[in-house]
Amino acid sequence: MEADRLRKSAIGGVRTKVVSLGIGSGISEFELENIASAPQDENVILVQDFGSLGDVEEQLRNASCTGQ
């Protein structure tokens, strides 16, 4: 699976952190959890629509800009 390979990769000796973002209804949270790095409760972000992205901006920034 591509997500496994990505999570196991490293850039400059730093492991890759995968954050998954689901937008809209009908999103498979199970699939997003399988894609994201652990812990999933910090690295899986769900929003109802594109207009709601501002509501999770800080959470997304924190999840994507911190080391593992």
Biotite code that builds the C-alpha atoms (Angstrom):
import biotite.structure as struc

atoms = struc.array([
    struc.Atom([0.000, 0.000, 0.000], chain_id="A", res_id=1, res_name="MET", atom_name="CA", element="C"),
    struc.Atom([1.310, 3.444, -0.916], chain_id="A", res_id=2, res_name="GLU", atom_name="CA", element="C"),
    struc.Atom([0.437, 4.932, 2.491], chain_id="A", res_id=3, res_name="ALA", atom_name="CA", element="C"),
    struc.Atom([2.570, 2.299, 4.257], chain_id="A", res_id=4, res_name="ASP", atom_name="CA", element="C"),
    struc.Atom([5.525, 3.085, 2.038], chain_id="A", res_id=5, res_name="ARG", atom_name="CA", element="C"),
    struc.Atom([5.082, 6.813, 2.572], chain_id="A", res_id=6, res_name="LEU", atom_name="CA", element="C"),
    struc.Atom([4.840, 6.495, 6.374], chain_id="A", res_id=7, res_name="ARG", atom_name="CA", element="C"),
    struc.Atom([8.032, 4.391, 6.410], chain_id="A", res_id=8, res_name="LYS", atom_name="CA", element="C"),
    struc.Atom([9.985, 6.823, 4.236], chain_id="A", res_id=9, res_name="SER", atom_name="CA", element="C"),
    struc.Atom([12.321, 9.505, 5.516], chain_id="A", res_id=10, res_name="ALA", atom_name="CA", element="C"),
    struc.Atom([13.522, 12.797, 4.105], chain_id="A", res_id=11, res_name="ILE", atom_name="CA", element="C"),
    struc.Atom([16.855, 14.002, 5.413], chain_id="A", res_id=12, res_name="GLY", atom_name="CA", element="C"),
    struc.Atom([16.703, 11.365, 8.144], chain_id="A", res_id=13, res_name="GLY", atom_name="CA", element="C"),
    struc.Atom([13.311, 12.586, 9.391], chain_id="A", res_id=14, res_name="VAL", atom_name="CA", element="C"),
    struc.Atom([10.403, 10.157, 9.154], chain_id="A", res_id=15, res_name="ARG", atom_name="CA", element="C"),
    struc.Atom([7.478, 11.224, 7.026], chain_id="A", res_id=16, res_name="THR", atom_name="CA", element="C"),
    struc.Atom([4.292, 12.146, 8.877], chain_id="A", res_id=17, res_name="LYS", atom_name="CA", element="C"),
    struc.Atom([1.044, 11.608, 6.966], chain_id="A", res_id=18, res_name="VAL", atom_name="CA", element="C"),
    struc.Atom([-1.983, 13.736, 7.791], chain_id="A", res_id=19, res_name="VAL", atom_name="CA", element="C"),
    struc.Atom([-5.256, 12.826, 6.076], chain_id="A", res_id=20, res_name="SER", atom_name="CA", element="C"),
    struc.Atom([-8.003, 15.370, 5.484], chain_id="A", res_id=21, res_name="LEU", atom_name="CA", element="C"),
    struc.Atom([-11.557, 14.403, 4.568], chain_id="A", res_id=22, res_name="GLY", atom_name="CA", element="C"),
    struc.Atom([-13.895, 17.026, 3.139], chain_id="A", res_id=23, res_name="ILE", atom_name="CA", element="C"),
    struc.Atom([-17.629, 16.469, 2.686], chain_id="A", res_id=24, res_name="GLY", atom_name="CA", element="C"),
    struc.Atom([-20.087, 13.700, 3.412], chain_id="A", res_id=25, res_name="SER", atom_name="CA", element="C"),
    struc.Atom([-19.588, 10.090, 2.504], chain_id="A", res_id=26, res_name="GLY", atom_name="CA", element="C"),
    struc.Atom([-15.930, 10.149, 3.538], chain_id="A", res_id=27, res_name="ILE", atom_name="CA", element="C"),
    struc.Atom([-14.545, 6.837, 4.758], chain_id="A", res_id=28, res_name="SER", atom_name="CA", element="C"),
    struc.Atom([-13.025, 7.639, 8.125], chain_id="A", res_id=29, res_name="GLU", atom_name="CA", element="C"),
    struc.Atom([-11.681, 4.079, 8.229], chain_id="A", res_id=30, res_name="PHE", atom_name="CA", element="C"),
    struc.Atom([-9.749, 4.695, 5.000], chain_id="A", res_id=31, res_name="GLU", atom_name="CA", element="C"),
    struc.Atom([-8.397, 8.025, 6.259], chain_id="A", res_id=32, res_name="LEU", atom_name="CA", element="C"),
    struc.Atom([-7.243, 6.332, 9.476], chain_id="A", res_id=33, res_name="GLU", atom_name="CA", element="C"),
    struc.Atom([-5.412, 3.701, 7.421], chain_id="A", res_id=34, res_name="ASN", atom_name="CA", element="C"),
    struc.Atom([-3.637, 6.432, 5.466], chain_id="A", res_id=35, res_name="ILE", atom_name="CA", element="C"),
    struc.Atom([-2.651, 8.700, 8.382], chain_id="A", res_id=36, res_name="ALA", atom_name="CA", element="C"),
    struc.Atom([0.304, 8.303, 10.693], chain_id="A", res_id=37, res_name="SER", atom_name="CA", element="C"),
    struc.Atom([-0.351, 7.389, 14.312], chain_id="A", res_id=38, res_name="ALA", atom_name="CA", element="C"),
    struc.Atom([-1.894, 8.724, 16.429], chain_id="A", res_id=39, res_name="PRO", atom_name="CA", element="C"),
    struc.Atom([-4.906, 8.914, 14.129], chain_id="A", res_id=40, res_name="GLN", atom_name="CA", element="C"),
    struc.Atom([-6.910, 11.144, 16.472], chain_id="A", res_id=41, res_name="ASP", atom_name="CA", element="C"),
    struc.Atom([-4.322, 13.878, 15.772], chain_id="A", res_id=42, res_name="GLU", atom_name="CA", element="C"),
    struc.Atom([-3.610, 13.091, 12.115], chain_id="A", res_id=43, res_name="ASN", atom_name="CA", element="C"),
    struc.Atom([-7.099, 12.530, 10.685], chain_id="A", res_id=44, res_name="VAL", atom_name="CA", element="C"),
    struc.Atom([-9.110, 15.704, 10.171], chain_id="A", res_id=45, res_name="ILE", atom_name="CA", element="C"),
    struc.Atom([-12.703, 15.763, 8.918], chain_id="A", res_id=46, res_name="LEU", atom_name="CA", element="C"),
    struc.Atom([-14.758, 18.774, 7.814], chain_id="A", res_id=47, res_name="VAL", atom_name="CA", element="C"),
    struc.Atom([-18.230, 19.079, 6.312], chain_id="A", res_id=48, res_name="GLN", atom_name="CA", element="C"),
    struc.Atom([-17.263, 21.332, 3.378], chain_id="A", res_id=49, res_name="ASP", atom_name="CA", element="C"),
    struc.Atom([-14.515, 23.561, 2.009], chain_id="A", res_id=50, res_name="PHE", atom_name="CA", element="C"),
    struc.Atom([-16.023, 26.520, 3.855], chain_id="A", res_id=51, res_name="GLY", atom_name="CA", element="C"),
    struc.Atom([-15.266, 24.734, 7.132], chain_id="A", res_id=52, res_name="SER", atom_name="CA", element="C"),
    struc.Atom([-11.519, 24.460, 6.495], chain_id="A", res_id=53, res_name="LEU", atom_name="CA", element="C"),
    struc.Atom([-10.943, 27.655, 8.468], chain_id="A", res_id=54, res_name="GLY", atom_name="CA", element="C"),
    struc.Atom([-12.408, 25.903, 11.513], chain_id="A", res_id=55, res_name="ASP", atom_name="CA", element="C"),
    struc.Atom([-9.605, 23.309, 11.470], chain_id="A", res_id=56, res_name="VAL", atom_name="CA", element="C"),
    struc.Atom([-6.787, 25.535, 10.191], chain_id="A", res_id=57, res_name="GLU", atom_name="CA", element="C"),
    struc.Atom([-4.867, 25.485, 13.479], chain_id="A", res_id=58, res_name="GLU", atom_name="CA", element="C"),
    struc.Atom([-5.397, 21.726, 13.924], chain_id="A", res_id=59, res_name="GLN", atom_name="CA", element="C"),
    struc.Atom([-4.148, 21.106, 10.376], chain_id="A", res_id=60, res_name="LEU", atom_name="CA", element="C"),
    struc.Atom([-1.152, 23.388, 10.900], chain_id="A", res_id=61, res_name="ARG", atom_name="CA", element="C"),
    struc.Atom([-0.266, 21.692, 14.177], chain_id="A", res_id=62, res_name="ASN", atom_name="CA", element="C"),
    struc.Atom([-0.632, 18.214, 12.700], chain_id="A", res_id=63, res_name="ALA", atom_name="CA", element="C"),
    struc.Atom([1.423, 18.941, 9.607], chain_id="A", res_id=64, res_name="SER", atom_name="CA", element="C"),
    struc.Atom([4.136, 21.192, 11.004], chain_id="A", res_id=65, res_name="CYS", atom_name="CA", element="C"),
    struc.Atom([5.312, 19.229, 14.023], chain_id="A", res_id=66, res_name="THR", atom_name="CA", element="C"),
    struc.Atom([7.848, 16.420, 14.077], chain_id="A", res_id=67, res_name="GLY", atom_name="CA", element="C"),
    struc.Atom([7.035, 12.827, 14.934], chain_id="A", res_id=68, res_name="GLN", atom_name="CA", element="C"),
])
